[in-house]
Amino acid sequence: MAQGRRKSWMLAGVAALVVLGAGAAWAIAGGGNATPAADSDTVKVYKTPQCGCCTAWVDYLRDEGFSVDAENVDQHELNTIKQDAGLSRELASCHTAFVGDYVVEGHVPAADIRRLLEERPEVDGIAVPGMPVGSPGMEMGDRKDPYDVVTFVDGERVGTFSSYHQ
């Protein structure tokens, strides 16, 4: 991610906490049977309070052993966070997260986040564009639509990180 963009989203998060107050954010400690992620790999999630699938994704990450700091913001602020993170409309989903030096957009599986943090590719982040049924947080019975986790730089897709085509 471009150094200026990194600073921009970090400043946006700090500004949001200052404007909304500490009560607007909460931490969800890692749990479940999965191996916890390192403390430095806390996933900071921005989402709207009305979005149930975003909350389901946060719960999923917690169950997978991640430390998650989720913050409810209004849609305008979420759109600004996405724009500041360099996300294009083509990459967008309903929530935006940050972990390490990366942007994680949408319903990305925990295994892909772990792989991203392990391999540290030269990208701004990974995304699951849209809201594919069957992705984490978007479960609907046995239905599983095919989807890709894509890599991006400067808001442009540059590759496929993982494919889920059951």
N, C-alpha and C positions, 0 to 999 in steps of 0.2 A: 504494500500500500504506500502511496506517496506520503512522505513525511508530513507534509502540510495537512493532508486529509486525516492522518492519524491524530494529530494534535487537535484538529477541528472536531472530530467526534468525541475525543476525550473532554474537550472544553464544553461541548454540548451537554455531555452527561453531568459534568460538574455544575454547569449553569442550571440544568433541570433540577438537580438536587437542591440548589440554592433557592430557586424560584418555588418549587413544590414543597420544600422542607423535607427533613429526614423521614417523616412519617409516610411519605409517598412511595418509599422504596422499602423492600423487605428482602431478607436473605432466606433462602431455603437451603438448609444443610443437606449435604449428600447423604444417601442412605441406600437401602436395598442390598442386594447381594453382589453388586458389581464392585470392582476395585475403584476406590475414589480417585478422582483426578487430582493433580497437584494443586495446592492452594493458589499458585500463580495462574492457574488455568480456570479460575472462576469465570463462568459464563454470565455476562451482563446482558439481560434481555429487555428490550423495549417493546411494549405491546399495549393495546387498548384494553380497558377493563371489561368490555363486553365480549371479547373474543374467547369463546370456550376452547377452541382448538389450540390457541396460544397457551392457555393455562395447562391443557393436556400435554403439550410439548415440554413445558417447564417441569411438570410432574414426571414425565418420561425421563428427562435428563437427570433429575434427582434420583430416580430409581436406578439409573445407569451409573450412579456414583459421582456425578458432577456436583460441584458447588455452584448454585445458581443465585444470582441477584436479579430479581425481576422487578421491573418498574412499570407501572401503569401510566400512560401518557395519552393525551387526546390525539385524534387522528392527524390534526395539523402538525403537532410536534413530532409525531412518528414520521410523517412525510418529510419533514425537515431533517430528521436524523438520517433517514434513508438517503436523501439528497447529499447531505454532508459526507456520508460514507461512500459516495460515488456509485450508488446503485442506480441502474437504469430501470425503466418500467418493465422491460423484458425480463429482468432478474427478480423483480419484486414478489413478495409474498405478504403475509399478514403481520409478521413480527420480524424484528431485526436484532441480532445479537452480536456481541463482540467477545472474543476470547484470545488471549495472547495478543499478537499483532494482526489478527484477522477479523474480518466481518463474516458472520454466518447468517445467511438470509433464509428464512422459511423453515420448513419441516425436515431439516437435515438429520439423518440417523446419527446416533452417538458414536458408532464405529468410525464414521467418516470424520467427525470432529477429532477423535483420538488420532486418527491417521494424519490429519492435517497438522496437528500439534507435534506429532512424531517426525514427519517428513519435512515440515517447514518449507513448502514450495514457494517460489517467488511469484506469489499472486496476492491480490488484495483480500480474497476470500473465496468461500464456496456458497452455493445457493441451490435451493430447490425452488425454482420459479413456480408461482401459482400455489395451488393447494391440492396436490394429487391425493386421491382417496387411497388409503393403505399406507401412506407415509406416517411416521411417528406423530401422534396427535390428531391424525385424520383417519383413524380406524373406523370402518363401517362394516362390521361383520367380516365375512370372508372376502369381500371385494378388495382387490389390489390393482389399481391402475399402474401401468408402467411409468417410470419417471427416472430422470437423471439428476445427479448432483453435479453441478457444473462449477468450473473455476472461472474467475473473472479478474480483470485488471482494468482500472479506469472505467468501470461500468460496462465493459464489453466482455462477453463470454469468450474465453480463450481455450477451453477444453472441457472434456468430460472427466470428472473425478471418479465417479462410480455410477453404475447403472443398475436399476431395479426393474427388471422386466420378467416377472414371474410367469 
